[in-house]
Amino acid sequence: MSEADVPRDRRRLLQAAADLVAVAEEIEAVAVRATAALTRELRPRALLRAAPGFRPQRRLLRALTHRSGLGIAFSGGPLGRPIARLSGMAGPGRLAVHVLVLSLRLRIAAVELTHPEVSRDPVLQRLVAAIAEDRDVAAARALRALFRDRGAQDALSAIAPMFGEILALRALLDENPFNDAVGWAMATGRGVMNTDPILGITTRVMSSMDRGAGAARPTDPTPEETARIRTGDSIVAILRNIQAIGTDGRVLIQSVLGPDDVVRYVVQAPGMRPGGPRNDSPQDLVGAFRNTVLRASPYTGALKDAIAQFGVPDQADIALTGHSAGGSAVMNLAQDPDFCRRYRVTHVITAGSPIDFKTPADPRTWIASITNQHDLIPVLDGQGSGTCFDLHPTWYTVDYADPTHRFPLCHSVAQYAANLANDLPEARTHIDTQLAPYRGSLVRSQLYLMLDHAPEDPR
Amino acid sequence: MIELARTLEACATKLSELADRLHDDPAAPPWFTTTARTYATRCHQAATDLTAASHEAQRPRP
């Protein structure tokens, strides 16, 4: 197989994986309807007038339990839900789940085509095989070996390109019934990963810790920052500005006089602030979860406050850009119909952000999502480089692998900026062409410190 | 029920077609074709069970 064939081969396998998802969903829909039919047949009135030997009920029961048919396939309703929960999604031999698992295994095979290092790695191969074959002890051993031999950083980097598929396989096949739904949602591309796929704890629990309306306060850059901040009129300049202001809870807003003498506005939002899960800034870990899973957060509130304080006039053109959780937060703003009625969101550009399940309120908004295939953060919504779904055919997606393969290094804004500057000339040029209306002279540049609560807001 | 059985027959056909499509594909993993065909057979079996259930339900009751 030549290198030139790889993208075509990958597309073929991913198309087959998507076809399998459609089949799995149809089988599951049949299981739901057959369970409902059996539930009706088991009502006392139906049993009283049942055929001799309860033949229809027995046949239906067989259809819903036969190992060489649908497997234990009770699903939905007062009968299906408790039985499905007791038996777990995969067990024993539930056909719809097994077809979905086949799709996930095919997606991993597609990832291996573009990441030959995966198929060369015996420990990784052991891990993938053990998970796909539902051998928990072997999977745990392979995972332990991976972390022991490589260290956490390299182990995570190795798993990253197929992280979403591994999580979905694990959620579907383990004995924990509380993560089955999220495994199904991840594998079918039907929804954001709103439950932890390992333990089944809903991420809303964590999101609920992220309290506050969000507020912003203008702040001055240090002289070193002043020297580094440039006009955010190109993707590399924007990412380097975000790098310059760091992750200490600040956001940068700039106004630029464009080539047509129109003033436009660029919001540049950094990612999560390192440290404990929760701090006084919206850029904390719980905020990152909330921005991924929900549509509003203290971060989006703080961004709105900063934009209002900057004096962005109504109906002005605004480009929203962000790295990591900052990308999710700006995408949340673009999802907000009120915000989009007030301002014309022309562009959203994110780097290393989980935004697959977000949709802009204004269909004219041009969206670019830049993700490194070894970066785990964009996979937090459940869709990674092995996805077989084109969730947003109109978006400009740059999903690439750089030679370093190192996480978390590859997630850093500096690495994204360097990759775009040095390794991705085509993507850089395309994004910069889209940003042409924002190319011009800098009118004003202002930093804002973002807070969970306004200073006078009682907690 | 007959409608559900038809849906499963259609699923079986799609799985068999997928197996045929990737059978000689050098990019496809070796286990794919056999597994897809096994699942197609299971769809057929389940369709048979549902068809039988439908016939039993339609029989005149004493």
Chai-1 contact restraints between the chains, C-beta under 6 A:
chainA,res_idxA,chainB,res_idxB,connection_type,confidence,min_distance_angstrom,max_distance_angstrom,comment,restraint_id
A,M1,B,P26,contact,1.0,0.0,6.0,A-B,restraint_1
A,D9,B,A27,contact,1.0,0.0,6.0,A-B,restraint_2
A,L13,B,A27,contact,1.0,0.0,6.0,A-B,restraint_3
A,A16,B,L18,contact,1.0,0.0,6.0,A-B,restraint_4
A,A16,B,L22,contact,1.0,0.0,6.0,A-B,restraint_5
A,D19,B,L18,contact,1.0,0.0,6.0,A-B,restraint_6
A,V23,B,C11,contact,1.0,0.0,6.0,A-B,restraint_7
A,V23,B,K14,contact,1.0,0.0,6.0,A-B,restraint_8
A,E26,B,T7,contact,1.0,0.0,6.0,A-B,restraint_9
A,E26,B,C11,contact,1.0,0.0,6.0,A-B,restraint_10
A,I27,B,C11,contact,1.0,0.0,6.0,A-B,restraint_11
A,V30,B,L4,contact,1.0,0.0,6.0,A-B,restraint_12
A,V30,B,T7,contact,1.0,0.0,6.0,A-B,restraint_13
A,V30,B,L8,contact,1.0,0.0,6.0,A-B,restraint_14
A,R33,B,L4,contact,1.0,0.0,6.0,A-B,restraint_15
A,A34,B,L4,contact,1.0,0.0,6.0,A-B,restraint_16
A,A51,B,R61,contact,1.0,0.0,6.0,A-B,restraint_17
A,R55,B,E56,contact,1.0,0.0,6.0,A-B,restraint_18
A,P56,B,A53,contact,1.0,0.0,6.0,A-B,restraint_19
A,P56,B,E56,contact,1.0,0.0,6.0,A-B,restraint_20
A,P56,B,A57,contact,1.0,0.0,6.0,A-B,restraint_21
A,R59,B,A52,contact,1.0,0.0,6.0,A-B,restraint_22
A,R59,B,A53,contact,1.0,0.0,6.0,A-B,restraint_23
A,R59,B,E56,contact,1.0,0.0,6.0,A-B,restraint_24
A,L60,B,A53,contact,1.0,0.0,6.0,A-B,restraint_25
A,R62,B,D49,contact,1.0,0.0,6.0,A-B,restraint_26
A,A63,B,A46,contact,1.0,0.0,6.0,A-B,restraint_27
A,A63,B,D49,contact,1.0,0.0,6.0,A-B,restraint_28
A,A63,B,L50,contact,1.0,0.0,6.0,A-B,restraint_29
A,A63,B,A53,contact,1.0,0.0,6.0,A-B,restraint_30
A,S68,B,R42,contact,1.0,0.0,6.0,A-B,restraint_31
A,S68,B,Q45,contact,1.0,0.0,6.0,A-B,restraint_32
A,G69,B,R42,contact,1.0,0.0,6.0,A-B,restraint_33
A,G69,B,Q45,contact,1.0,0.0,6.0,A-B,restraint_34
A,G69,B,A46,contact,1.0,0.0,6.0,A-B,restraint_35
A,G69,B,D49,contact,1.0,0.0,6.0,A-B,restraint_36
A,L70,B,A46,contact,1.0,0.0,6.0,A-B,restraint_37
A,L95,B,R42,contact,1.0,0.0,6.0,A-B,restraint_38
A,V99,B,Y39,contact,1.0,0.0,6.0,A-B,restraint_39
A,L102,B,T35,contact,1.0,0.0,6.0,A-B,restraint_40
A,A109,B,P29,contact,1.0,0.0,6.0,A-B,restraint_41
